[in-house]
Amino acid sequence: MYLFRGVPPTEETHIVPDDHKQKWMLWMKSLGEKGALVGGEPLQHTGKLVKGAKKVVSDGPFVEAKEIVGGYLVVNARDINEAAELSKGCPVFDYDGWVEVRPVANMEM
């Protein structure tokens, strides 16, 4: 799984230029053509944070964070090294963001 991270958006930065959206679409298309793309979506810049034993609800989800998770993709790869290599074409790097590459655990019941 790819988790796309970056700095919290400001009024200026949360509007993504059309050419950047096009880069995302082309990169995701290339992953699909390689048979690697399973699915994923960007996340909206609003939400709630439920925290602690008292389950306190606050606006968020990134109120106290220095970076946010902006979206995710699930990919098929031979191993984590191949998944990391595939992530290098991601347009998140154009804005000094980063990709957290994580294996998804199997939770068989």
GROMACS elastic network, one bead per residue, 0.5 to 0.9 nm:
[ bonds ]
;  ai    aj funct       b0    kb
    1    72     6  0.69635   500
    1    73     6  0.57364   500
    1    75     6  0.60494   500
    1    76     6  0.86239   500
    1    83     6  0.83619   500
    1   100     6  0.79659   500
    1   101     6  0.58207   500
    1   102     6  0.51634   500
    1   103     6  0.60098   500
    1   104     6  0.64506   500
    2    40     6  0.89436   500
    2    71     6  0.82450   500
    2    72     6  0.53335   500
    2    73     6  0.51126   500
    2    74     6  0.62896   500
    2    75     6  0.76304   500
    2    83     6  0.85347   500
    2    84     6  0.88883   500
    2    87     6  0.77697   500
    2    99     6  0.60290   500
    2   100     6  0.55674   500
    2   102     6  0.64471   500
    2   103     6  0.88505   500
    3    69     6  0.63508   500
    3    70     6  0.75183   500
    3    71     6  0.60725   500
    3    73     6  0.68988   500
    3    74     6  0.89746   500
    3    98     6  0.83308   500
    3    99     6  0.56354   500
    3   101     6  0.66551   500
    3   102     6  0.79043   500
    4    42     6  0.87083   500
    4    68     6  0.81922   500
    4    69     6  0.55459   500
    4    70     6  0.54188   500
    4    71     6  0.53601   500
    4    72     6  0.59474   500
    4    73     6  0.84029   500
    4    92     6  0.70611   500
    4    97     6  0.72065   500
    4    98     6  0.60257   500
    4   100     6  0.64355   500
    4   101     6  0.89517   500
    5    67     6  0.64436   500
    5    68     6  0.54536   500
    5    70     6  0.57109   500
    5    71     6  0.76792   500
    5    92     6  0.79892   500
    5    97     6  0.56102   500
    5    98     6  0.53018   500
    5    99     6  0.61385   500
    5   100     6  0.73252   500
    6     9     6  0.84686   500
    6    66     6  0.84456   500
    6    67     6  0.51321   500
    6    68     6  0.55928   500
    6    69     6  0.68438   500
    6    70     6  0.70947   500
    6    92     6  0.80213   500
    6    95     6  0.79359   500
    6    96     6  0.70869   500
    6    98     6  0.64068   500
    6    99     6  0.88583   500
    7    65     6  0.87645   500
    7    66     6  0.62824   500
    7    68     6  0.59740   500
    7    69     6  0.88102   500
    7    96     6  0.86469   500
    7    97     6  0.73604   500
    8    13     6  0.86057   500
    8    14     6  0.84589   500
    8    45     6  0.84101   500
    8    62     6  0.73750   500
    8    65     6  0.80642   500
    8    66     6  0.69316   500
    8    67     6  0.55396   500
    8    68     6  0.56304   500
    8    69     6  0.87871   500
    8    70     6  0.87365   500
    9    12     6  0.75593   500
    9    13     6  0.52489   500
    9    15     6  0.86252   500
    9    45     6  0.75390   500
    9    68     6  0.85767   500
   10    13     6  0.50751   500
   10    14     6  0.59274   500
   10    15     6  0.88343   500
   11    14     6  0.59750   500
   11    15     6  0.74536   500
   12    15     6  0.64314   500
   13    16     6  0.69933   500
   14    45     6  0.78735   500
   16    19     6  0.83768   500
   16    20     6  0.65174   500
   16    21     6  0.67418   500
   17    20     6  0.53788   500
   17    21     6  0.65290   500
   17    22     6  0.88264   500
   18    21     6  0.50438   500
   18    22     6  0.61979   500
   18    23     6  0.87364   500
   19    23     6  0.63280   500
   19    24     6  0.88250   500
   20    23     6  0.50077   500
   20    24     6  0.64456   500
   20    25     6  0.87593   500
   20    91     6  0.72444   500
   20    94     6  0.86380   500
   21    24     6  0.51248   500
   21    25     6  0.63167   500
   21    26     6  0.87375   500
   21    91     6  0.87735   500
   22    25     6  0.50433   500
   22    26     6  0.61547   500
   22    27     6  0.85493   500
   23    26     6  0.51644   500
   23    27     6  0.60939   500
   23    28     6  0.85378   500
   23    90     6  0.83042   500
   23    91     6  0.62826   500
   24    27     6  0.51604   500
   24    28     6  0.60739   500
   24    29     6  0.84401   500
   24    90     6  0.70784   500
   24    91     6  0.59665   500
   24    92     6  0.84000   500
   25    28     6  0.51635   500
   25    29     6  0.59906   500
   25    30     6  0.86001   500
   26    30     6  0.61845   500
   26    31     6  0.87079   500
   27    30     6  0.51126   500
   27    31     6  0.63907   500
   27    32     6  0.87186   500
   27    89     6  0.65965   500
   27    90     6  0.64827   500
   27    91     6  0.76743   500
   28    31     6  0.50302   500
   28    32     6  0.62297   500
   28    33     6  0.86879   500
   28    37     6  0.70875   500
   28    90     6  0.84353   500
   29    33     6  0.61930   500
   29    34     6  0.87039   500
   29    37     6  0.82278   500
   30    33     6  0.50340   500
   30    34     6  0.63566   500
   30    35     6  0.87389   500
   30    36     6  0.87014   500
   30    37     6  0.86227   500
   31    34     6  0.51580   500
   31    35     6  0.63872   500
   31    36     6  0.51628   500
   31    37     6  0.52121   500
   31    75     6  0.81253   500
   31    86     6  0.78072   500
   32    36     6  0.56351   500
   32    38     6  0.78308   500
   33    36     6  0.75176   500
   33    37     6  0.81670   500
   34    37     6  0.77581   500
   35    38     6  0.81301   500
   35    75     6  0.85927   500
   35    76     6  0.73561   500
   35    77     6  0.89892   500
   36    74     6  0.84450   500
   36    75     6  0.50583   500
   36    77     6  0.63778   500
   36    83     6  0.88564   500
   36    86     6  0.87068   500
   37    40     6  0.84584   500
   37    73     6  0.75604   500
   37    74     6  0.65237   500
   37    76     6  0.64430   500
   38    73     6  0.73431   500
   38    74     6  0.52466   500
   38    75     6  0.51524   500
   38    76     6  0.67129   500
   39    72     6  0.84123   500
   39    73     6  0.55724   500
   39    74     6  0.53656   500
   39    75     6  0.71863   500
   40    71     6  0.74304   500
   40    72     6  0.53104   500
   40    74     6  0.59875   500
   40    75     6  0.88629   500
   41    70     6  0.89959   500
   41    71     6  0.57223   500
   41    72     6  0.58239   500
   41    73     6  0.66176   500
   42    69     6  0.89896   500
   42    70     6  0.59264   500
   42    72     6  0.63983   500
   42    73     6  0.86051   500
   43    46     6  0.84139   500
   43    69     6  0.76439   500
   43    70     6  0.53076   500
   43    72     6  0.79016   500
   44    47     6  0.76557   500
   44    70     6  0.75036   500
   44    71     6  0.83589   500
   45    60     6  0.84962   500
   45    61     6  0.83246   500
   45    62     6  0.88392   500
   45    68     6  0.89925   500
   45    70     6  0.77062   500
   46    59     6  0.78165   500
   46    60     6  0.63120   500
   46    61     6  0.68692   500
   46    62     6  0.86233   500
   47    58     6  0.88079   500
   47    59     6  0.62727   500
   47    60     6  0.51090   500
   47    61     6  0.52294   500
   47    62     6  0.84042   500
   48    57     6  0.65722   500
   48    58     6  0.56652   500
   48    61     6  0.50487   500
   48    62     6  0.85659   500
   49    56     6  0.78545   500
   49    57     6  0.55707   500
   49    58     6  0.52729   500
   49    59     6  0.60830   500
   49    60     6  0.53362   500
   49    62     6  0.77593   500
   49    63     6  0.82982   500
   50    54     6  0.89441   500
   50    55     6  0.53958   500
   50    56     6  0.54437   500
   50    58     6  0.66565   500
   50    59     6  0.89542   500
   50    61     6  0.85303   500
   51    54     6  0.72533   500
   51    56     6  0.52773   500
   51    57     6  0.66042   500
   51    58     6  0.82887   500
   52    55     6  0.51274   500
   52    56     6  0.66547   500
   53    56     6  0.80438   500
   58    61     6  0.79670   500
   58    63     6  0.82626   500
   59    62     6  0.80874   500
   59    63     6  0.68063   500
   60    64     6  0.81228   500
   61    64     6  0.83277   500
   61    65     6  0.83762   500
   61    68     6  0.81059   500
   62    66     6  0.77044   500
   62    67     6  0.73343   500
   62    68     6  0.59936   500
   62    69     6  0.85168   500
   63    66     6  0.85501   500
   64    67     6  0.89655   500
   65    68     6  0.67117   500
   69    72     6  0.78833   500
   74   104     6  0.88087   500
   75    83     6  0.73680   500
   76    79     6  0.85845   500
   76    83     6  0.76013   500
   77    80     6  0.70880   500
   77    81     6  0.84276   500
   77    82     6  0.58546   500
   77    83     6  0.54259   500
   77    86     6  0.85483   500
   78    81     6  0.80536   500
   78    82     6  0.62209   500
   78    83     6  0.76022   500
   79    82     6  0.55024   500
   79    83     6  0.64127   500
   79    84     6  0.88094   500
   79   103     6  0.85136   500
   80    84     6  0.60858   500
   80    85     6  0.85842   500
   80   101     6  0.73496   500
   80   102     6  0.74262   500
   80   103     6  0.68403   500
   81    84     6  0.50858   500
   81    85     6  0.62374   500
   81    86     6  0.86893   500
   82    85     6  0.50073   500
   82    86     6  0.61809   500
   82    87     6  0.86660   500
   83    86     6  0.51294   500
   83    87     6  0.63136   500
   83   101     6  0.70261   500
   83   102     6  0.87579   500
   84    87     6  0.51600   500
   84    88     6  0.68849   500
   84    99     6  0.85460   500
   84   100     6  0.86793   500
   84   101     6  0.62178   500
   85    88     6  0.55900   500
   85    89     6  0.82907   500
   86    89     6  0.65395   500
   86    90     6  0.82015   500
   87    90     6  0.55336   500
   87    99     6  0.70418   500
   87   101     6  0.79898   500
   88    91     6  0.85580   500
   88    93     6  0.82711   500
   88    99     6  0.85789   500
   89    92     6  0.88095   500
   89    93     6  0.83883   500
   90    93     6  0.64060   500
   90    94     6  0.83472   500
   90    98     6  0.88657   500
   90    99     6  0.80993   500
   91    94     6  0.54255   500
   91    95     6  0.77707   500
   91    97     6  0.86696   500
   92    95     6  0.57771   500
   92    96     6  0.68462   500
   92    97     6  0.50839   500
   92    98     6  0.63187   500
   92    99     6  0.75591   500
   93    97     6  0.50338   500
   93    98     6  0.60789   500
   93    99     6  0.82718   500
   94    97     6  0.72561   500
   95    98     6  0.87914   500
